[in-house]
């Protein structure tokens, strides 16, 4: 039995029940009314016949004669009793066996009828032994001679009604069963093709569309067999399979093409990223300056670039640029611009304004795409700290000097590639030891959050003021992290590129620093070891010294991560390593709760381990490993300084 037929059967049963109940109530009421009227009429006729049969008999009150009259009417169907009462209500003849029921005695006596009026009186009563009856009283001589009473049995009425209802319901049941059979045939005729369509639809999920169409013959024949909605539905399903086959074929071709494009874009990304310097420090032997840069493309490839190289032993040429547009066209234009920058900037007579002027001329040649690029170019004299620079419509860099952040004055002209006759002026600035020059693209200041609010120059300046005294690597990391934190989960709209150049000067060549920003996660300890290893390789530190530094930092950082924070949020721990032969200085800074490890009492190593007070062992071990420890609380941060010497 199909689900459709079961639903149809339930619906038919409900409808049958409603119709049968309503029909029974209406027909039963009509039948009751008709039968009641019929029986009352019959009772009235009997009562009148008795009352008018022979008035002299009732007046003489001959018991035998009166009883004979009464008995002959008692045998009629439906008559429950017959009795005659005089005008005072006394019964002098009746058919009750064995006696007159008390309910009959209690029955109200009919009032005498007016003269000349033959009025009947009907009363419904329930008599013990008789059941429900309708008593009909006819006056004898208008009540002067008494009343003739006939009781009509109501149970016969109910029996006839019940029999009529049963016959009616039987007929309806027969009609219902016939309807069920016809409904089954009709629903089965509909449900069979629907079930075939359902099976056909389920099979589409596992169908191999590469093998071609697989429409069953029964489904193909449905539109011809069923010229109704079922046939239309079958035709629609077959059209759906044909459409699915075409769609999947197109999707497979599109997916293959997309994968090929993604693979090519990935290779293009790798090629583009290989075009910008990624090895830092790029000139380990040069102590006069500190340079670091990063490029975070918004797509697989982008239009930002940076570059730096020595023109000669004394002059470092550097630049940053941003090509108009995004994607592959911008990436190709970026590759062209960077290559031309290397060629034009590598000449001995190179000057910042002259480099941009020559670069503009080359870019404008055959620039049918009308693309342009903004760029900033500078040349650092590593001996004097003087920077000659020129700007081609680019964001002006910032100078960080003793905690003060200022933008360079604009010297230069319009973007490269706009007009081949453009002029580019030059400016100069002298960096003092410790100053830093921050170059960036508009992907930094125009980064947007979900509310479309810009990161802005103001936020960038605030970030730069907060990293005063940090090395170039740390400045770049902090700016990128602040931009990404500001944007949160908003999509990156443009490439983010930064280049930071710090000047140390000739008098600072003996001191080198290396920094790392760590998260409050014990997994960061492995990265810290890599930083220490890099620092040791730069200064050719002895393995024994590297071991002591690693062990001391491991103890300090583990203690901060494990006990320094009262929440589960992400925090930063900065570590600065500096070398000034023969001294090593390590500075650990965290924003955890206030804790001075130097105030912790030394552990009593003479006691058993279970008897010692908890804590103090890590600080005690660090004291043994380092020559000197200092602590201060500064700007709501713990600053711990560790010092040691090469032994």
N, C-alpha and C positions, 0 to 999 in steps of 0.2 A: 504494500500500500504506500503510495507516494505521499510526501508531506503536503503537497497541494490538495490531494483528495482528503487527507485527514482534516486539513483546515476547512475545506468545503463541507465535510460531514459534520464537524462541530458547529459550523455556522447554520447548517440546515436543522440540526437538533435544537439549537437555541431558537431559531425562527419557528420551528414546529411547536416547541413548548409554549412560546408566546401566543401563537395563533390558536393552538388547541385550548389553552387556558381561557383566552378571551372568548373564543367561540362557545366553550362550555358554559361560561358564566352568562353570556347573553342568551343563548338558546335555552339554558336551564331556567333562567328567570322568565322568559317568554312562555315556556312550556308550563311552568308552575302557575303563572297567571292564568293561562288558558284553562288548565285542568281545574284550578280552584274555582274559576267561574262556572265551568261545566258541572262540577260536583255540587256547587251551591244551587245551580239551576235545577239539577236533578233532585237534590234534597228538598228544594222549595216545591217542586212539582209533587213529590211524595207527600210532603206535609199538607199541602192544599188538598190533595186527593183524600187524605185521611180526614182532614177537618170538614170536608164537604160531602163525605160519602153518605152519611145519614145522621142528621142533627138529632133526630128523635132518639137514636140509640145512645148518644152521649148524654142527652138530657135525662133519659130514663136511668142511665148508669147501670145497665144490665151487665154485670161483670163478664159473663160468658160471651155475650154478643160483642162487647167492646174488645175483649181479648182476641176474639177470632179476627176482628178487623185489623187489629195491631199486628198480629202474627203474620198475616199474609204479606205485609210490606217489609217485614224484617228479613225476609229471605232474598231481597234484591241486593245485587252486588254493590258493595260500597257502603251499605247501610250498617252502622255499628249497633244502633239500638233504635227503638221506637217506644215512646210513652205518651200517655194522655194525662193532663193535669186539669183540675177544675180551676175556676177563676180565682180561688184562694191559694192556688199553688199545690194543692194536695194531689199526689199521683194516685190515680185509681186503676191504671192499667199500664203494663210495661213489658219489655222483653229482656230485662236484666237477669242474668244468672250468675251467682245464686241470689244476689240482692242488689238493691240500688246503691251505686257508689256515692260516697259522701259528697264528692265534688258536684254531683248533679243536684243534691239537696241545697248546696251552697250557691248554686247558680241563681243569678238575679232573675226574679220573676218579671216577665214582660208586662209593661203597663197596658191597661185596656186600650184598645184602639178606638178612635173617634167613631161616631156613628156613621155607618155606611162605608167605612174604610177597611179594606182587607190588607193589613200591614204585616209583613214578615219580619221576624227578628232573628239575626244570625249572631252566634257567640262562639269563639274559639276557646276550647278548654282542654285540659289534660286530665283524664280520669284513670285512676288506678285500675289496671286490668284491661283497659280499653285503649290507652295511649292517647295520642292527639286526635281530637275530633272537632268537627264544626257542627254546633247545635243550631238547627233551624226550626223556629217555632211559628206555626200558622194558627191564627185565632179561629175559634169555633164561635160562630155567630158574633163576630167582631169582639171576641173575648168574653162574652157573657157566658158561653158554655164552656169556657176554658181554652186550653191550647193543646194542639197536637205537635209533639216534638220529634224530630228526626235527626239522629246523629250520624254524620257522614265521616267515614274513616279516612283520616289524612295520610295514613301510611301507604294507602294505595296510590295516592298522588305521588308521594316520594318514590315509590317503587317504579311507577311509570316513568318518572323523570330520570331515575337512575338507569333504567333500561334504555331509554332514549339516548342518554348521554353516552352509555357504553357502546351502543350501536353506532352513534355518531363518531366517537373516538376510534372505534374499530375501523370504520370506513376511512378516517383520516390516517390511521396507522398504515392501512393498506396503501393509501395514496403516497404516504411518506416512504414506505419500502420501495414502491415502484419508482419514486423520485430518486432514491439513493442509487438504485440500479442504473437509472438513466444518467444520473450525475457522475457515477463511476465511469460509465462509458464515455461521457462527454469530457470529463476532467482527464481521464487517461489518454484520450485523443490529444488533449492539449499538453499534458505533462510529459508524454513520451518524447516529443520533439524538444521540449524544454530541457529534459534530462540529457538528451543527446547533445544539445548546445552547451549545457553545463560541463559535461565530460570533455567536450571539444575545447572549451575555454580553459579548463584545468590543464589539458595536455599542452597548451601553448607555452606554459611556463617551462616545460622541459624539452620543448621542440628545438631541434637543431635547424635554424633558419638557413644555415649555409647549404644544407642539403636540398633546399627548394621548398615549395609549398607542399603541405601534407593535409589537404582538406578531405575528410572522409566522404565517401559517396553518398551516405545518408544525409549528410549536411548539405551537400551540393544539390540534392534533390528536393530539399525542403522548400525553397522559393517557388518551385513548380507545383508541389503538392499543396502547400498552404498559401493561399492567396489572401492572407491576412497579416496581422501584426507579427505572428510567429515566423512567417516567411520573410517579412521585412527584417526581423531580428537576425535570422540566419544570414541574410545577405549582408547585414551590417557587420556580423562577426567575421565573415569571409573577407570583407573589405578591410577589417581591422588586421587580419593576419597578413594580407598583402601589404598594408601600410607598415606594419611592424617589420616585415622582411626588408622593405626599402629603407625604413628608418635605421634598423640595425646595421645594414650594409653601409649607409652613409655615416653612422656613428663610428663604425669600425675604421672607416677610411679617415674620418676626422680625428679619431683618437690616435691613429698611427701617425697622422700628420702632426698632431699636437705634440706627441712624444718626440718626434723627430725635431720639431722646433724647440721643445724644451731642452733636448740634448744639445742642440746647436747653441741655444742661449746659455746653457751651463758652460759649454766650452768657451763661448764668447766672454762670459763672466770671468772665467779663469784667465783668459788671455788679457782682458782689460785689467784685472787686478795685478797681473804680473807686470804691467806696464808702469805701475807706480811703485816706488820703493816700499818694501815691507820689512826689511832687515834693520833692526834698531838695537844698539846704536849703529848708525851706518858707517861712522868713521871712529872706531874705538881708540885709535891712536891720537885723536885730536881732543884735547882737554879744554879748548878755549870756548866751546859752545856745546849746547845740549839741544838736540832736535828730535821731535817725535810728531808723527802724523797718522791719521786714520781716514778711511773712506767707507761709509756705510750706505750702499746703494739702496734706493727705494724699490727698484725692480731688479731683474737679473743683471741688467747692464744699465749704466747711467751716463750722465754727461759731465760729472765733476772730475777734477784731476788735481794732483799736486806733484811737485817735482823739486829736486835740489841736487846740485853738483858743484864741484870746485871748478872755477874758471882757471885759477892758478893756485899756487900754494897759499895765497893770502886771502883770496876772495871766494866767498860761497854764494852762489846764485840760487835763489829759491823762488817758487811761484805757486799760486793756487788759482783755479779757474772754474767757471760754471758755464756749460754750453746751454743755449736756449733749447727748450723741449726736453723730451724724455725718451727712453727706450733705445732701440737700435740706431736710429738716425743720430741721436745725440752722442751715443757711444762711438760711432764712426767719426763724427766731427771732433770728439774729444781726443781720439787717437791721432788724428791729423794734427790738431793743435799742439798736443804734447810733443809729438815728433818734431814739428817745426820749432817749438820752443828750445828743444835740445840743440838743434842746428844753429839757430840764431843766437842763443845765449852762450854757446861755447866758444865764440870768437874772442880774441884777446882784447879788442877795443870795445867789448860789450859794456853798455851802460843800461840801466833799467828802462829809461825812456826810449832809447834807441832800439832795445830788444823788442818792446811792444810795438814800436813803429814798423820795424821790419816784419814782425809777426803779422801785423794787420795787413800789410801789403800782400804777403803770401796768401793769407786767408781770403782776402777779397778777390784774388785771381780765380776766375772760373767758379765763383760761389753762386751757382745758379739756384741753389736751394734757399738762398737768402737767410741762412742761419748765422748766428752771431754768438760770441762768447765773451763773458766778462772775466777779467783776470787782474791779479795783482802780482807785481814782480819786484823783487828786492835783491840787493847785493850787499852782503855783510863783509866788512873788513875785519877779520878775526883778530888783528893786532890792536886796532883802535876802537872797535865797537861801532864804527859808523856804518849806517845802513842807507844806501841810495835806493830810492824806490820810485815806482810810477804805477799809476792805477788806470785801468781801462774799464770804467763803469762798475767796478766790483765793490762789495761791502768793505768798508774801511777797517783795517786791522786795529787791534787794541794793544797798547803798551802797558805791561804790568811792572810797576816800579815802586818798591817799598810800600805795598798795600794799596797804592793808588792805581786806578784803571782809567786810562784815557785813550780816546780814538785818535789815530793819525789824521793830520790835515790832508784834504784831498788834493793830490797832484797828479794830473793825467788828463784823460779825455774820455771819449765815448767807447762803447764796447767794440771789440775787435770784429771785423767783418761787416761793419755797417757802411763805412765810407773809406775808400783807399787814401783819401787826402787828410785823414784825421791826424791831429798832432797830439803828442803825449809828453807832458812836462815831467819833471823829476823833482823829488823832495829828498831831504836828508834828515836823519835823526841819529843821535849818538846814544848807544845803549851802554849803561853802566854795568859793572859786574853784578849779577843777580837779577837784572831786568829780563823780561820776556816779551816777545812779540807774538801775538795770537792772530793767526789768519783763519778765516772761516768762510763758508758759503751760506747763502740764504736758507739752505735747508735746516740750519741750526736755529736762526731767529724766527723763521716762519713755520716752524713745526707747530701743528695744531692739536688740541685735545678734542674730546667729543663735543664740546660746546663751540668749536671753531674759534677758540681763543688762541692767539699766537704766543709762542714762547717769548719773543721780543728781545730787543737789545737790552732793555732794563734787567730782565732776568739773567741774561748772559753776563752782564757786568757784575751783578750780585754774585753769581757763581764764581767768577774770576777773582773777586775780592775775597771770597771764602777759601781760595786755594793759594793764597799768598805764601811764598816760601817753598812751595812744592816744585818738583822737577817737571819737565815738559810732559813726560809720560803720564804723570798723575793728573796734571791739568787737563789733558785730553780725555782721560778716563772719567774724570769728574764731570766735565761738561756733557759728554755723551750720555752719562748715566742720568744727569739731571734732565736732559731733554727727553730721554725715553721715559723717565718717571713722570714728567709733566704730561706727555702724550698718552701715557697709560696704554689702553688697548685700542686707541684710535689708529687707523692705518697710516703708515708713513707716507707723506705726500711728496717728499723730495729727498734727493741725496743729502746725506750729512757728511761734511768733510771739514776736517780741522788740521792745521799745521801750527805747532808751537815751537818757537826758536828761542832758547835761553842763552844769554851771554854770560860766560864765566870770567873771561879776561885772562891775560897772561899770568897775572899774579895768583890765580886760583887753580893752576893746572895740577897741583899736587893732591887736590881733594876731589873725590868723585862720589856721587850719591846714586843710590838705586832705591826705588820705592815700590810698594805693592799695596793695593787695596783689597782686603779680604772680607768675606761675609762671615757672620757668626755661625759657621758650619765647620765641624771637625774635618770634613773632606777637603777644606781649603789648606790644611797643613801640608799636603803633598805639593800644592802649587807654591807654597812658601819655601819649601825646600829647593824647588827649581830656581826661585829668585835668588836664594842664598848661593846656590851653585853657580849661577850666572855672575853674581857679584864676585865670587871667589876666583872664577876664571879670568875676569877682567883684571884683577889685581894680583893674580898668581899667589893666592893665599895658601898656606900649608894645610894639608888634610886635617891635622890635629886641631887647628884653629877653626876650620869649617865645621868639624864635629862639635866643638864646644858651642859655637854660635847656633847651630841647628838645634842642639839639645836644649839650650837656654830658651830659644824662641818657642820651641815645642811646648815647654813647661808653661811659659807665660801665656801663650795664646790659648792653650787648652784650659787654663784656669779662667781666663776671661770668658771664653765661650760657655764653659760649664756653669760658672757661678756669677757672672757679671750682669746678667740681664734678668729682669723680672717679668718679661712678656715673651711671646713667641714670634714677635715681628722680626723683620730682617734688619740687621745693623751692620755698620762698616767698622772695620778695624784697620788702621793704616800702620804700616811698618816702613821706616826709613833707615837705610843702611848707608853710612858714609865712611870713607877711608881717607886718612891723612897720615901717611906712613910715619910712625909705625902704629898709629892708633885707629881702632875701629869703634864707631859710635852707632848704637842702635836705638831708635826712638819708636816706642809702641804707644799708639793713641787709640782710645776707645771711648764710646759714649755710654758705658755701663754705669751701674750705681757706684757711688763714691767708695773707693777702697784703696787704702795706702798699704801696699804689701810690706813696706819697710817697718811698719808698726807691729807686724805680726811677731809674737815672741818665738825665739828659736826653739825647735823641738828638743825634748830631752832624749837624746839618742841612747842614754844609759838605761832607760826603762824598756821593758818588753813592749812589743808592738801593740798588744791589746790594751796596755796601760797608758799609752801616750794620748795626749790631747789631739783631737782631729784637726788637721790643717797645719800649715807652716812648712811642710816638707818640700813643696815646690819652690818656695822662696829661698829656703835654706840651700837647695841644690843650685839655684841660679846664683846665689851669693858665692858659692864655691867655684862656679864656672867663670864668672865675670870678675873684673878687677874693681868695678865701682858701679853702684846703683843710685839713681836719683829719681824722685817722684814729685809731681806737682799736679794740682787740680786747676785746669784752665779751660774757661768757656764751657763749663759743665762736662768736661772730659777728663779722663784719667790719662796722664802722660808719664810713662815710665821710660827712663833713659838708662841703657846698659853700655858700659865702656870696658874695653879690654885692649891689651897690646900684644903685638907679635912677640913671642918669647923665644 
